[in-house]
Amino acid sequence: MLTAAELDAAHYPGWSHENKGPLILGVTGTLTFIAFLFVVGRIYSRFVSLGKLGSDDYIVILCIVSTWQPNLLISLAVRPARPSPSHLC
């Protein structure tokens, strides 16, 4: 019985060489990190100038934390598959 990857390779030759996952992860990770730096700068400046954070600052913190979820999911999808021991049988 063929695996899904083997079926894809049989029907669509060359697709295994077109994996853009690492590139996507690199770009989204870099942009998310830059956004994180801006949020840290905002929180720092608001805390220094006002001495406290407002409700909008907590929303920004929540948003920047939630932007890491796609990066984590992409990194799980991009991770190379371990070779199956089925060839040993």
N, C-alpha and C positions, 0 to 999 in steps of 0.2 A: 504494500500500500504506500502510495506517494504522500509526502507531506505537502502542506500548502505552498511552502517555498519551492519545492521541486516542481509542483504543478505550474506555478508562476514562471519558473525558469523554462519549463518546456513550452508554454504557450507564448511567453514574451521574452525571447532571448535578449540579453543585454540589460534587462531591468535591474539585475543585482548589482551592476556597475554604476547605476544611476542613483545611488543612495545619497540624497541631499541632507540627510538628518544631521550629520556633524556640522555642516555649514549653517543650517537653520539654528542649531543649538548655539553655535558660536555667535551669530548675529543677535539672536534674542537675548542671550546671556550678557553680551556686552552692552546692549541698549538698556536692559533692565538694571545692570550695575550702574550705568550713568544716571538713570532715573533715581536709583537709590541714593546716589551721592547728592543729587539735587534735593531730595526729601530730607536727608540728614542736614544739609545746609539750611533748609527752611526751618526745620524744627529747632536747630541750634540758634538761628537768628531770632526766631520768635521767643524762645525761652530767655535769651539774653536781653532782648529789648523790652518784653512785657513781663518776664518773670513767671509766666504760666502759659499753658497751652489752651487753645480754644477747641471747640467741638470740631471745627473744620480741620484742625491739625490731627485729631484722632482719626478722622475719616481718611485723610491722606496717608496716615500710617497703615490703616487697614487696607487701603488700596495697594500700597507698595508691597505689603506682605502677600497679598493675594496674587500679585503678578509673578511671584516665584513658582506658583503651581504649574503653569504650562511648561516652564523650563524643566521642572522635575519630571513631568510626564514625558517630555521629549527625550530627556536623557535616559529614561527607562526604555523608550522605544528604540533609541539609537544604539543602545548597548549591544555589542556583537553577540550573536547567539552562540551558546556553547555547543560544540559538536556532540551530536547524540551518539550514544553507544550502540545504536542499532546496526552499525556496520560490523560490530564484533560478533553478531549472531550468525 
